[in-house]
Amino acid sequence: RYLVLATLGAGGMGVVFTAYDPQLDRKVALKLLRGNLGANTKEARTRLKREAQAIAQLNHPNVVGVYDVGATDDGDVYIAMEFVEGDTLTTW
């Protein structure tokens, strides 16, 4: 569903990409588990889904919105979130 545009960053468990959602005609941040680190286990996939559910319950200007959570054809779990232009927290 999403067209990956570029890599935004990576953390301990995941990689975040900018992506385009053609169904809703908008740019999103797409977080996927890092498969090459062995993090894409059942436990890690469950944690990522819980993270999406927790964020989706929040409504605050300092918290990005969650648009979608799902899995690729390969079973990799992703979260599609609001894309916010600007500096990273590290840069800030």
LUMDO-28615 format. One line per 8 residues: their letters; for each residue x, y, z of N, C-alpha, C. Coordinates in Angstrom, 2 decimals, always signed. Example, Ala and Ser with C-alpha at 12.3 -4.5 7.8 and 13.67 -1.06 7.14 Angstrom:
AS = +13.19/-5.69/+7.80/+12.30/-4.50/+7.80/+13.20/-3.30/+7.80 ~ +12.85/-2.25/+7.08/+13.67/-1.06/+7.14/+12.90/+0.03/+7.87 .
***
This chain:
RYLVLATL = +0.82/-1.20/+0.00/+0.00/+0.00/+0.00/+0.86/+1.26/+0.00 ~ +2.01/+1.24/+0.65/+2.85/+2.42/+0.77/+4.03/+2.36/-0.19 ~ +4.41/+3.51/-0.71/+5.57/+3.63/-1.58/+6.69/+4.28/-0.78 ~ +7.74/+3.53/-0.48/+8.85/+4.05/+0.32/+9.63/+5.07/-0.50 ~ +9.88/+6.24/+0.12/+10.59/+7.33/-0.56/+12.04/+7.43/-0.12 ~ +12.29/+7.35/+1.19/+13.65/+7.52/+1.72/+13.71/+6.99/+3.14 ~ +14.92/+6.75/+3.60/+15.14/+6.34/+4.99/+15.28/+7.60/+5.84 ~ +14.52/+7.66/+6.94/+14.62/+8.79/+7.86/+15.62/+8.52/+8.97 .
GAGGMGVV = +15.60/+7.31/+9.50/+16.49/+6.99/+10.60/+16.29/+5.56/+11.05 ~ +17.12/+5.16/+12.01/+17.05/+3.81/+12.53/+17.36/+3.83/+14.02 ~ +16.73/+2.91/+14.71/+16.97/+2.77/+16.14/+17.32/+1.34/+16.45 ~ +17.21/+0.99/+17.70/+17.58/-0.34/+18.14/+16.74/-1.44/+17.52 ~ +15.45/-1.21/+17.38/+14.56/-2.24/+16.86/+14.04/-1.98/+15.47 ~ +13.97/-0.72/+15.08/+13.28/-0.42/+13.83/+13.97/+0.56/+12.94 ~ +13.43/+0.68/+11.74/+13.87/+1.64/+10.74/+12.64/+2.45/+10.36 ~ +12.83/+3.77/+10.22/+11.72/+4.65/+9.86/+12.00/+5.23/+8.48 .
FTAYDPQL = +10.99/+5.15/+7.63/+11.08/+5.65/+6.26/+10.05/+6.74/+6.05 ~ +10.31/+7.64/+5.11/+9.24/+8.47/+4.58/+8.61/+7.65/+3.48 ~ +7.31/+7.71/+3.40/+6.58/+6.93/+2.41/+5.38/+7.74/+1.94 ~ +4.83/+7.29/+0.83/+3.65/+7.93/+0.27/+2.50/+6.95/+0.30 ~ +1.36/+7.42/+0.78/+0.15/+6.61/+0.81/-0.74/+7.06/-0.35 ~ -0.75/+6.30/-1.45/-1.53/+6.74/-2.61/-3.04/+6.70/-2.39 ~ -3.51/+5.86/-1.48/-4.95/+5.79/-1.23/-5.47/+7.06/-0.57 ~ -4.65/+7.65/+0.31/-5.07/+8.87/+1.00/-4.32/+10.10/+0.52 .
DRKVALKL = -3.43/+9.93/-0.46/-2.68/+11.02/-1.06/-1.96/+11.87/-0.02 ~ -1.10/+11.19/+0.77/-0.33/+11.92/+1.78/+0.98/+11.20/+2.08 ~ +1.91/+12.00/+2.59/+3.21/+11.48/+3.00/+3.07/+10.98/+4.44 ~ +3.70/+9.85/+4.75/+3.65/+9.28/+6.09/+5.04/+8.87/+6.53 ~ +5.18/+8.64/+7.82/+6.38/+8.01/+8.38/+6.02/+6.55/+8.58 ~ +6.86/+5.68/+8.08/+6.59/+4.25/+8.12/+7.67/+3.57/+8.94 ~ +7.28/+2.98/+10.08/+8.24/+2.31/+10.96/+8.11/+0.80/+10.78 ~ +9.24/+0.17/+10.48/+9.29/-1.29/+10.32/+10.33/-1.86/+11.26 .
LRGNLGAN = +10.11/-3.08/+11.69/+11.10/-3.77/+12.51/+12.32/-4.08/+11.65 ~ +13.48/-4.04/+12.27/+14.73/-4.39/+11.57/+14.84/-5.89/+11.46 ~ +14.70/-6.42/+10.29/+14.78/-7.85/+10.07/+16.18/-8.40/+10.21 ~ +17.18/-7.61/+9.83/+18.55/-8.12/+9.83/+19.16/-8.21/+11.22 ~ +18.50/-7.68/+12.23/+19.02/-7.75/+13.59/+18.36/-8.85/+14.40 ~ +17.51/-9.61/+13.78/+16.81/-10.66/+14.50/+15.70/-10.13/+15.38 ~ +15.36/-8.85/+15.22/+14.34/-8.23/+16.06/+12.93/-8.58/+15.62 ~ +12.79/-9.13/+14.42/+11.47/-9.39/+13.88/+10.93/-10.73/+14.37 .
TKEARTRL = +11.01/-10.94/+15.67/+10.47/-12.14/+16.29/+9.01/-11.90/+16.63 ~ +8.34/-12.94/+17.05/+6.93/-12.79/+17.43/+6.79/-11.78/+18.56 ~ +7.69/-11.82/+19.54/+7.64/-10.89/+20.67/+7.83/-9.44/+20.20 ~ +8.78/-9.22/+19.30/+9.03/-7.87/+18.80/+7.84/-7.36/+17.99 ~ +7.24/-8.23/+17.20/+6.06/-7.82/+16.41/+4.91/-7.45/+17.34 ~ +4.73/-8.22/+18.41/+3.69/-7.92/+19.40/+3.96/-6.58/+20.07 ~ +5.22/-6.30/+20.41/+5.59/-5.03/+21.05/+5.29/-3.85/+20.13 ~ +5.60/-4.01/+18.83/+5.35/-2.92/+17.89/+3.85/-2.66/+17.74 .
KREAQAIA = +3.05/-3.71/+17.72/+1.60/-3.53/+17.65/+1.07/-2.84/+18.90 ~ +1.60/-3.22/+20.08/+1.18/-2.56/+21.32/+1.59/-1.09/+21.33 ~ +2.78/-0.80/+20.77/+3.23/+0.58/+20.67/+2.25/+1.39/+19.83 ~ +1.83/+0.84/+18.71/+0.87/+1.53/+17.84/-0.45/+1.76/+18.56 ~ -0.92/+0.76/+19.30/-2.17/+0.90/+20.03/-2.06/+1.97/+21.10 ~ -0.94/+2.02/+21.81/-0.75/+3.01/+22.87/-0.71/+4.42/+22.29 ~ +0.04/+4.61/+21.20/+0.13/+5.93/+20.57/-1.23/+6.36/+20.02 ~ -1.98/+5.42/+19.47/-3.28/+5.74/+18.88/-4.27/+6.23/+19.94 .
QLNHPNVV = -4.06/+5.89/+21.20/-4.96/+6.33/+22.27/-4.70/+7.77/+22.69 ~ -3.55/+8.31/+22.28/-3.17/+9.66/+22.69/-3.63/+10.70/+21.69 ~ -3.98/+11.86/+22.19/-4.33/+12.99/+21.35/-3.66/+14.22/+21.95 ~ -2.47/+14.50/+21.45/-1.68/+15.60/+21.99/-0.85/+16.22/+20.86 ~ -0.67/+17.53/+20.86/+0.08/+18.16/+19.76/+1.54/+17.71/+19.66 ~ +2.09/+17.16/+20.73/+3.49/+16.71/+20.72/+3.64/+15.22/+20.43 ~ +2.55/+14.56/+20.08/+2.59/+13.12/+19.77/+2.03/+12.92/+18.37 ~ +2.79/+12.21/+17.53/+2.32/+11.98/+16.15/+1.11/+11.06/+16.16 .
GVYDVGAT = +0.27/+11.23/+15.15/-0.90/+10.37/+15.01/-0.53/+9.06/+14.31 ~ -1.19/+8.00/+14.71/-1.02/+6.70/+14.06/-2.15/+6.52/+13.06 ~ -1.79/+6.23/+11.81/-2.79/+6.05/+10.76/-3.13/+4.59/+10.51 ~ -2.15/+3.71/+10.69/-2.35/+2.32/+10.29/-1.30/+1.45/+10.97 ~ -1.66/+0.22/+11.21/-0.70/-0.80/+11.65/-1.05/-2.05/+10.87 ~ -0.04/-2.76/+10.45/-0.30/-3.95/+9.64/+0.95/-4.76/+9.42 ~ +0.87/-5.66/+8.47/+2.00/-6.52/+8.15/+2.18/-6.60/+6.65 ~ +3.42/-6.72/+6.23/+3.73/-6.89/+4.81/+3.41/-8.33/+4.42 .
DDGDVYIA = +3.53/-8.61/+3.14/+3.31/-9.99/+2.66/+4.30/-10.96/+3.29 ~ +5.47/-10.45/+3.69/+6.49/-11.29/+4.34/+6.26/-11.45/+5.84 ~ +5.24/-10.77/+6.38/+4.94/-10.86/+7.80/+5.61/-9.82/+8.65 ~ +6.33/-8.87/+8.03/+6.98/-7.79/+8.78/+5.93/-6.78/+9.22 ~ +5.93/-6.43/+10.49/+4.95/-5.50/+11.05/+5.41/-4.06/+10.83 ~ +4.46/-3.18/+10.54/+4.77/-1.76/+10.35/+3.74/-0.90/+11.04 ~ +4.14/+0.34/+11.32/+3.24/+1.38/+11.80/+3.35/+2.53/+10.81 ~ +2.23/+3.00/+10.29/+2.18/+4.19/+9.46/+1.72/+5.34/+10.35 .
MEFVEGDT = +2.55/+6.38/+10.41/+2.29/+7.50/+11.31/+2.32/+8.82/+10.57 ~ +1.83/+9.82/+11.24/+1.90/+11.19/+10.74/+3.36/+11.55/+10.47 ~ +3.62/+12.15/+9.32/+4.97/+12.62/+9.00/+5.07/+14.08/+9.39 ~ +6.08/+14.42/+10.17/+6.28/+15.79/+10.63/+7.61/+16.30/+10.08 ~ +7.56/+17.37/+9.30/+8.79/+17.99/+8.78/+9.55/+18.65/+9.92 ~ +10.86/+18.60/+9.86/+11.66/+19.29/+10.84/+12.91/+18.53/+11.21 ~ +13.61/+19.05/+12.20/+14.84/+18.43/+12.67/+14.55/+17.21/+13.53 ~ +15.54/+16.36/+13.67/+15.43/+15.22/+14.58/+15.61/+15.72/+16.01 .
LTTW = +15.24/+14.91/+16.97/+15.43/+15.29/+18.36/+16.91/+15.44/+18.68 ~ +17.74/+14.60/+18.07/+19.18/+14.68/+18.28/+19.72/+16.03/+17.81 ~ +19.28/+16.46/+16.65/+19.71/+17.75/+16.11/+19.19/+18.90/+16.97 ~ +17.94/+18.78/+17.40/+17.31/+19.81/+18.21/+17.97/+19.94/+19.54 .
***
